[in-house]
C-alpha cells in the first residue's frame, strides 16, 4: 500500500510517498512559497538526486498538481499514476476534544476541524487547504487526518484542566491539549519495543519523552498512555524554545499591555517570536549557535543554555513525581538527537532518580542509542523521530480496519 503523507503549511507543502509494508520512502519533497513570488518545488526519490523546479504556485491546488506531476514523472517519479496511491495521510495540528485517533476525512470531519481552527489559527487552516486540494484532485482516494493533539487525549482531567472559571473550559474549550503528539507517539512506541526486548514489563513502563527542537515539549507516558505534557492550550506553554518563552507568570502579559502600552498582537509576537533562546541571548534561536557562542564566552548565550536545560530538568523531576517513578527518558528532535551538551546538562543532578549518563556514549551518540550507564536504574535513550513514518503507519492501520469492517 502506497501512502502519501502531507504536511500543509500556509506557504509550504511537505510530502513523502511511503510504501507502508516496508516503510520505504519512495519519494519526498517540499513545495515552497505558495501564494508568493518565486515558488519552488524540491523533489527527490530513492534513486534520483534532489531536483528543484521554479514555478508560479498561487494556491494549494496548484501545489498538489505539481506534486502529482513530480511523483509520476517518467524520469524522476516514483509511480506511474496517482491511482497507485491508496490513501493520503494529513498532519493536522489541532483536533480539539473531538478527535482522539486518526480519522477518515468527510465533509463533517472538515467542519469540525475548521470549528477548532481558532485554537491553532496558524496551522489548521492550511492543513484544511491541503486536505481540500487532495479531495478535489483525488476523488475517491481516502483522506486520513492524523492529529498532533490526539496522542495526548489520555491525559486525565486533573492534569489538563486549568484553575480558571469552569465556563472557560465548558464554553470555550480552554484546557491543556498538548502538541507534537505524532513525534511523542513514535518515539514512545520505539522505546516500549526497546525496553520490552530487555524484559521490562511495558504495561507499567514510566517514561518521559523529550521532543527538543525549535519547538520543544515533553510528555509523561505510563504504559503507553500520556498522563501529562508540557505544551498547553497553545504551543507557547512549557519549555524554553527557539523563539517562544515557555512558562511565564500569567500577569506579565497584563503588565506589558497596561504599563508598557503594548497591544495584544505585540504581546503575542513577543511571547512566540521574540523570546526563548533568541530573546535571552539576543543572538540566535538556534541551539547550535547558542552552544558555540556560550563556549566562546558569550554570557547571555551561556545563560540561555542554562535556562533551557534547567527547565527540561525541572520538568523531568515533576513528571517523575507525577508518575510515581521513572524507568526511561527519551531524547528526540533536532536538539535532543544531536546535542550531547544539552543531554548532559538536562540530566545532571538527577542521579537521585537513578539517571546516570555514560559520558562517552552520550558524546558519540548517533541514531538510535542508549546513552545511560549499564548500571543505571533509569535508561536514557536517543531515538530519532519520524513523524512521516508515524502518519503513514496510522493511515495504513485505519485503512486496514476499514477494509476488515467492510468484509
NORMOBEL-V39832 format. One record per backbone hydrogen bond with DSSP energy under -0.5 kcal/mol. NH is the residue of the N-H (numbers start at 1). CO is the residue of the C=O. E is the energy in kcal/mol with one decimal. If there is no record, write none. Layout:
BEGIN
nh->NH co->CO e->E
nh->NH co->CO e->E
END
This chain:
BEGIN
nh->2 co->84 e->-0.6
nh->3 co->1 e->-0.6
nh->3 co->18 e->-3.1
nh->4 co->87 e->-2.2
nh->5 co->3 e->-0.6
nh->5 co->16 e->-3.3
nh->6 co->4 e->-0.5
nh->6 co->89 e->-2.8
nh->7 co->14 e->-2.3
nh->9 co->7 e->-0.6
nh->9 co->12 e->-3.1
nh->13 co->31 e->-2.0
nh->14 co->7 e->-2.4
nh->15 co->29 e->-2.5
nh->16 co->5 e->-1.8
nh->17 co->27 e->-2.9
nh->18 co->3 e->-3.0
nh->18 co->16 e->-0.6
nh->19 co->24 e->-2.6
nh->20 co->1 e->-3.1
nh->20 co->18 e->-0.9
nh->22 co->19 e->-0.6
nh->23 co->19 e->-2.7
nh->24 co->19 e->-0.8
nh->26 co->17 e->-2.8
nh->26 co->24 e->-0.8
nh->27 co->17 e->-1.2
nh->28 co->44 e->-2.7
nh->29 co->15 e->-2.2
nh->30 co->42 e->-2.2
nh->31 co->13 e->-2.4
nh->32 co->30 e->-0.6
nh->32 co->40 e->-3.2
nh->33 co->11 e->-0.7
nh->34 co->11 e->-2.4
nh->35 co->57 e->-4.0
nh->36 co->33 e->-1.7
nh->39 co->55 e->-0.6
nh->40 co->32 e->-1.8
nh->41 co->53 e->-2.2
nh->42 co->30 e->-2.7
nh->43 co->41 e->-0.5
nh->43 co->51 e->-2.5
nh->44 co->28 e->-2.5
nh->45 co->48 e->-0.6
nh->46 co->26 e->-1.2
nh->48 co->45 e->-0.9
nh->51 co->43 e->-3.2
nh->53 co->41 e->-3.0
nh->55 co->39 e->-1.9
nh->57 co->55 e->-0.6
nh->63 co->59 e->-1.9
nh->64 co->60 e->-2.8
nh->65 co->61 e->-2.1
nh->66 co->62 e->-2.2
nh->67 co->63 e->-2.0
nh->68 co->64 e->-2.6
nh->69 co->65 e->-2.1
nh->70 co->66 e->-2.3
nh->71 co->67 e->-2.6
nh->72 co->68 e->-1.8
nh->73 co->70 e->-0.8
nh->77 co->73 e->-1.7
nh->78 co->71 e->-2.8
nh->79 co->71 e->-2.3
nh->84 co->81 e->-1.9
nh->85 co->82 e->-2.1
nh->86 co->2 e->-2.3
nh->86 co->84 e->-0.6
nh->87 co->2 e->-1.0
nh->88 co->142 e->-2.2
nh->89 co->4 e->-2.6
nh->90 co->88 e->-0.6
nh->90 co->144 e->-3.5
nh->91 co->6 e->-2.5
nh->92 co->90 e->-0.5
nh->92 co->146 e->-2.7
nh->95 co->93 e->-0.5
nh->98 co->95 e->-0.8
nh->99 co->95 e->-1.4
nh->100 co->98 e->-0.6
nh->103 co->145 e->-2.2
nh->105 co->143 e->-3.7
nh->110 co->106 e->-2.3
nh->111 co->107 e->-1.9
nh->112 co->108 e->-1.9
nh->113 co->109 e->-2.5
nh->114 co->110 e->-2.5
nh->115 co->111 e->-1.7
nh->116 co->112 e->-1.2
nh->117 co->114 e->-1.4
nh->119 co->116 e->-1.9
nh->120 co->117 e->-1.1
nh->121 co->118 e->-0.5
nh->123 co->120 e->-1.3
nh->124 co->120 e->-2.3
nh->127 co->123 e->-2.1
nh->128 co->124 e->-2.7
nh->129 co->125 e->-2.1
nh->130 co->126 e->-2.1
nh->131 co->127 e->-1.8
nh->132 co->128 e->-2.9
nh->133 co->129 e->-2.2
nh->134 co->130 e->-1.8
nh->135 co->131 e->-2.4
nh->136 co->132 e->-2.0
nh->137 co->133 e->-2.2
nh->138 co->134 e->-2.4
nh->141 co->138 e->-2.2
nh->142 co->86 e->-0.6
nh->142 co->140 e->-0.5
nh->144 co->88 e->-3.3
nh->145 co->103 e->-3.1
nh->146 co->90 e->-3.2
nh->146 co->144 e->-0.5
nh->147 co->145 e->-0.5
nh->148 co->92 e->-2.4
nh->149 co->93 e->-0.7
nh->150 co->147 e->-0.7
nh->151 co->147 e->-0.5
nh->152 co->149 e->-1.0
nh->153 co->150 e->-2.1
nh->154 co->151 e->-0.6
nh->155 co->152 e->-1.7
nh->159 co->156 e->-1.5
nh->160 co->156 e->-1.6
nh->161 co->157 e->-2.1
nh->164 co->162 e->-2.0
nh->168 co->165 e->-2.1
nh->169 co->165 e->-0.5
nh->169 co->166 e->-1.0
nh->170 co->166 e->-2.4
nh->171 co->167 e->-3.0
nh->172 co->167 e->-0.6
nh->172 co->168 e->-0.8
nh->173 co->169 e->-1.7
nh->174 co->168 e->-2.1
nh->175 co->173 e->-0.9
nh->176 co->160 e->-3.2
nh->177 co->232 e->-1.7
nh->178 co->232 e->-1.6
nh->181 co->148 e->-0.9
nh->184 co->180 e->-2.5
nh->185 co->181 e->-2.6
nh->186 co->182 e->-2.1
nh->187 co->183 e->-2.5
nh->188 co->184 e->-2.0
nh->189 co->185 e->-2.1
nh->190 co->186 e->-2.0
nh->191 co->187 e->-2.4
nh->192 co->188 e->-2.4
nh->193 co->189 e->-2.0
nh->194 co->190 e->-2.4
nh->195 co->191 e->-2.8
nh->196 co->192 e->-2.4
nh->197 co->193 e->-1.9
nh->198 co->194 e->-0.6
nh->198 co->195 e->-0.7
nh->199 co->196 e->-1.9
nh->200 co->195 e->-2.2
nh->202 co->200 e->-1.1
nh->204 co->201 e->-1.4
nh->207 co->205 e->-0.6
nh->207 co->221 e->-2.8
nh->208 co->328 e->-2.0
nh->209 co->219 e->-2.3
nh->210 co->330 e->-3.3
nh->211 co->209 e->-0.6
nh->211 co->217 e->-2.6
nh->212 co->210 e->-1.0
nh->212 co->332 e->-2.6
nh->213 co->211 e->-0.6
nh->213 co->215 e->-1.0
nh->217 co->211 e->-2.4
nh->219 co->209 e->-2.0
nh->220 co->228 e->-2.8
nh->221 co->207 e->-3.0
nh->221 co->219 e->-0.6
nh->222 co->225 e->-2.8
nh->223 co->205 e->-2.6
nh->223 co->221 e->-0.5
nh->225 co->222 e->-1.8
nh->226 co->151 e->-0.6
nh->227 co->220 e->-3.2
nh->228 co->220 e->-1.1
nh->230 co->218 e->-2.2
nh->232 co->234 e->-1.7
nh->237 co->234 e->-1.0
nh->239 co->237 e->-0.5
nh->241 co->244 e->-2.0
nh->242 co->214 e->-2.9
nh->245 co->271 e->-1.8
nh->246 co->236 e->-0.8
nh->247 co->238 e->-2.8
nh->252 co->249 e->-2.0
nh->254 co->250 e->-0.5
nh->255 co->251 e->-2.4
nh->256 co->252 e->-2.7
nh->257 co->253 e->-2.0
nh->258 co->254 e->-3.2
nh->259 co->255 e->-2.4
nh->260 co->255 e->-1.2
nh->261 co->257 e->-0.6
nh->262 co->256 e->-2.2
nh->267 co->263 e->-2.4
nh->268 co->264 e->-2.5
nh->269 co->265 e->-2.1
nh->270 co->266 e->-2.3
nh->271 co->267 e->-2.6
nh->272 co->268 e->-2.1
nh->273 co->269 e->-2.6
nh->274 co->269 e->-0.8
nh->274 co->270 e->-1.1
nh->275 co->243 e->-2.2
nh->277 co->241 e->-2.5
nh->278 co->242 e->-2.3
nh->278 co->275 e->-0.7
nh->279 co->275 e->-1.7
nh->280 co->276 e->-2.3
nh->281 co->277 e->-2.4
nh->282 co->278 e->-2.6
nh->287 co->285 e->-0.5
nh->289 co->286 e->-0.5
nh->290 co->286 e->-2.2
nh->291 co->287 e->-2.8
nh->292 co->288 e->-1.8
nh->293 co->289 e->-3.0
nh->294 co->290 e->-2.8
nh->295 co->291 e->-2.3
nh->296 co->292 e->-1.2
nh->297 co->294 e->-1.4
nh->298 co->293 e->-2.6
nh->299 co->297 e->-0.7
nh->302 co->298 e->-2.1
nh->303 co->299 e->-2.3
nh->304 co->300 e->-2.3
nh->305 co->301 e->-2.2
nh->306 co->302 e->-2.1
nh->307 co->303 e->-2.8
nh->308 co->304 e->-2.4
nh->309 co->305 e->-2.3
nh->310 co->306 e->-2.6
nh->311 co->307 e->-2.3
nh->312 co->308 e->-1.7
nh->313 co->309 e->-2.6
nh->314 co->310 e->-2.5
nh->315 co->311 e->-2.0
nh->316 co->312 e->-2.2
nh->317 co->313 e->-2.0
nh->318 co->314 e->-2.1
nh->319 co->315 e->-2.7
nh->320 co->316 e->-2.3
nh->321 co->317 e->-1.8
nh->322 co->318 e->-2.3
nh->323 co->319 e->-2.3
nh->324 co->320 e->-1.0
nh->325 co->320 e->-2.2
nh->327 co->206 e->-3.3
nh->328 co->206 e->-1.5
nh->329 co->379 e->-2.7
nh->330 co->208 e->-3.0
nh->331 co->381 e->-2.9
nh->332 co->210 e->-2.5
nh->335 co->212 e->-2.1
nh->336 co->212 e->-1.8
nh->336 co->332 e->-0.8
nh->337 co->333 e->-3.0
nh->338 co->334 e->-0.9
nh->339 co->335 e->-2.7
nh->340 co->338 e->-0.9
nh->343 co->339 e->-1.9
nh->344 co->340 e->-2.3
nh->345 co->341 e->-2.6
nh->346 co->342 e->-2.7
nh->347 co->343 e->-1.1
nh->348 co->344 e->-0.9
nh->350 co->347 e->-1.8
nh->353 co->350 e->-1.7
nh->354 co->351 e->-1.4
nh->355 co->350 e->-1.7
nh->356 co->354 e->-0.6
nh->356 co->378 e->-0.6
nh->358 co->371 e->-3.1
nh->359 co->357 e->-0.8
nh->362 co->358 e->-2.7
nh->363 co->359 e->-2.3
nh->364 co->360 e->-2.1
nh->365 co->361 e->-0.5
nh->365 co->362 e->-0.7
nh->369 co->367 e->-0.6
nh->369 co->382 e->-2.3
nh->371 co->369 e->-0.6
nh->371 co->380 e->-2.6
nh->372 co->380 e->-0.6
nh->373 co->356 e->-3.1
nh->376 co->373 e->-1.8
nh->377 co->354 e->-0.6
nh->378 co->354 e->-2.6
nh->379 co->327 e->-2.4
nh->379 co->377 e->-0.6
nh->381 co->329 e->-3.1
nh->381 co->379 e->-0.6
nh->382 co->369 e->-3.2
nh->383 co->331 e->-2.2
nh->383 co->381 e->-0.6
nh->390 co->386 e->-1.9
nh->391 co->387 e->-2.6
nh->392 co->388 e->-2.6
nh->393 co->389 e->-2.5
nh->394 co->390 e->-2.6
nh->395 co->391 e->-2.4
nh->396 co->392 e->-2.6
nh->397 co->393 e->-2.5
nh->398 co->394 e->-2.2
nh->399 co->395 e->-2.0
nh->400 co->396 e->-2.2
nh->401 co->397 e->-2.3
nh->402 co->398 e->-2.2
nh->403 co->399 e->-2.2
nh->404 co->400 e->-2.3
nh->405 co->401 e->-2.5
nh->406 co->402 e->-1.3
nh->407 co->403 e->-0.7
nh->407 co->404 e->-1.0
END
